[in-house]
Amino acid sequence: MARKKAAPRSRAETKLATREALIDAGLALFAERGLDGPSLDDICERAGFTRGAFYVHFRDRDDLLRAVMHRVGRQVLDALFAPADSSADGDVPALVQRFVGAFASGAYPLSRAGGVRPFQLLDACARSPVIRAEYVGLVTDALGRLKASVRRAQRRGAARADVPAADAALFLMSVVVGVQTLLDLELPMDVGQLAASTMRLLGVADFSRKTRPR
């Protein structure tokens, strides 16, 4: 039986596919070589397009990096805050456990195994308002989701109620940024143990016994 020919793409579909291919190429090369490694020509060559095609979609290399950060950042946040088991939605211990697991596996993008070093991102933020705005947006999104998760835990009596949810969220985010920075400096650290201690500080019950990695 003869195969049906695929319907030709519309102009809009072709344009979107080109943009996604350029983002895919940037994502792969940044992971392989760090944020400062690949040139614009490297990215275009990996994607199979010319600079002319690139400039149809992005103003410059930083604009592409912003798009890569947006895609990866949203994927990471959705994976951390939207577990497959919907009954665990808002479960702070499970959320922290997923973060520890992502760090250990290298799935978290700002880990040594993830390919991009934290100092590279901070350098990029310092020189580029576009990249800084994207990073601040991702952090702000994470803080909002953390605040909602903590608040749900407090309502269930599963976390300290005397700490404002917004402060607890900021504390957790500060721990994350501190961990990724200290690990980048190659300071020995047991991330699972630190996570358990952090949960005890927030009064989250039974975290170390039920959710700490073995």
N, C-alpha and C positions, 0 to 999 in steps of 0.2 A: 504494500500500500504506500503510495507516494506521500511524502511529508508535505504538509501545507507550508507554504512560504510565510515567514513572519511578516506581519504587516509593517510597512515602512514607518519609521518614527516620524512624528510631527516635528516641526522646527523647535517647538518648546521642549519636547522630550529630548531631542538631540542636545539642545543647549544645557538642559539640566544634567544629562549624562556626562557631558564634558566637564561641567563644574564639579560633579561628584568624583570624577576620575582624577581631577587635579587635587582635590582634598584627600583622596585615597593615597595619591603619590606623596603628598606632603606629610601625611600621617606616618606612612611607612618610613620615609627618609628621616624624619625628625626622631622617630623611635630608634632607628639604626645609628644615626650619627649625632644626635643631640640637636638642640634648636639652632646652633650656630654652624652646623656642619654643612648641610646641603645648600647649594646655590639655587637661584631661580632657574638657571639652565638645567641643573640636575633634576629639579622637580618637573619641569616641562618634559625633559627626556624620559623620565620614569613614566609619566602619564601618557606620553606619545602625542603631545601637542606642541605647537609653536608658542613663542612668546606672545604673538598676536592673539592667539586663542586665550592665553592666560589673561591678558589685559581686558578681554571682553567681560571677564567675571570678577577680577580682583584689581584693586588699585595698585597694589604692590605686594611684596613678600609678606609684610606684616599683616596685610589684610587677609592673605591666605592662612597665616598662622592663627589669626583670630577665628577664622572659620573652622580650622582643625580643633582649636581649643573648645569652641562651642559644641562641636559634635561629640568629642571625647568627654568633655565635662558633663554634658547632659546625660550621656550614656552611663557614666560612673554614678552620678547622683540617682538616676532612675534605678540602677541595679542595687544600690545601697538602700534606698528608701522604699522600693516597691518589690518586696519579696514575692516569690512564686506562691507561697502560702499566705493568702490574704488574711487569714485569721491572726497572723503575727504582725499585721500592719500597725506601726506605732510602737512596737516592742523595742525599747531602747537597748536591752542586752543583745537581742538578735541583730540589731543594727550595728552595734559596736563589734559583734562577732564577725559580721560580714566584712567590716572594714579591716579587722585584723587578718582575716583570710585573704582579702585582696592584696594587702601589703605583703603577706608571706609568699603569695603566688606570683607576685609581679604584675598582677592585673591593675593595681593602682598605678596610674601613670607617672606619679612623682616619687617613685621608688627606684633604687639603683637598678633593679631588674626591669623596670618599666621603660628605660631608655632615656628619659628626660630628667635631668638633674634639677633640683629646686633652685639652685643658684642661677641656672640658666634662665629659668622663668622670671626670677626677680630682676635679673639684668635686663631682660626683654621689657618688663613692666617699667623699669626706670627710664628706658630710652624711648618707649613707644606709648603714647596715650591710648592708642587703639587697643593694644594688648592689655594694658593696665585696666582699661574699662571692662574688657571681657572677663578678666580674672576677678575683678571686684564683683561683677555681676554673678559669676559662678559662686563666689564665696557668700554673697548676699542670699542667693537662692538656697544654698546649703544651710545657712543660719536659720532661714525661715522654716525649712523642713525640720531641722533639729528642734527648734522651739516648739513646733506642733507635736513632735514625738514626745518631748519631755513633758509637755502639758498633759498629753493623754496618760502618760505614766503617773503623773502626779494625781490625776483624777482617780486613777485606780488604786492609789495608795502604794504604788510600786517605786516611788522616788520621793526624795525630800520635798516637802511642800513649802519649806521656809526659804528656799532659794528661787528667785524669780526665773521662770522658764527661759526668758531672753538671756539672763546672765549664765544659766547653765549651758545654753547653746553656745554662747561666746566662749565659755571655758572649754567646752569640748573641741571647738574649732581651733582654739589656741593650742590645745594639746596636739591636735593633728599637725598643725604647722610646725610646732616645736619638734615633734617626732621626726617628720620628714627632713627637717634641717639638721638635727643631731645625727640621724643615720647617714645623711650625706657627708657629714664630717667623720664618719666611721667610728662613732662612739658606740661601744658595745651596749646593747639594749635588748631586753626581753619585752617585746611589744605586747604580748599576751598578758604578762604580769602587770605591766603598766596599765593596760586596759582594765584589769580586775581592780587595781588600786583606785583608778579613776571612778569606777562604778561605786566603790565603797564610799568615796568622798561625796558622791551624789545620793547616797542612801539607796542605791538600786539593789534590791535584795537578791542574794544567792547567785550573783553573776559568776563568781569564780568557780563555784561548785557545779553550776549547770551549763555554763557556756564557754568557759575558757578552753582553748585548744589543748588536747592531750599531747 
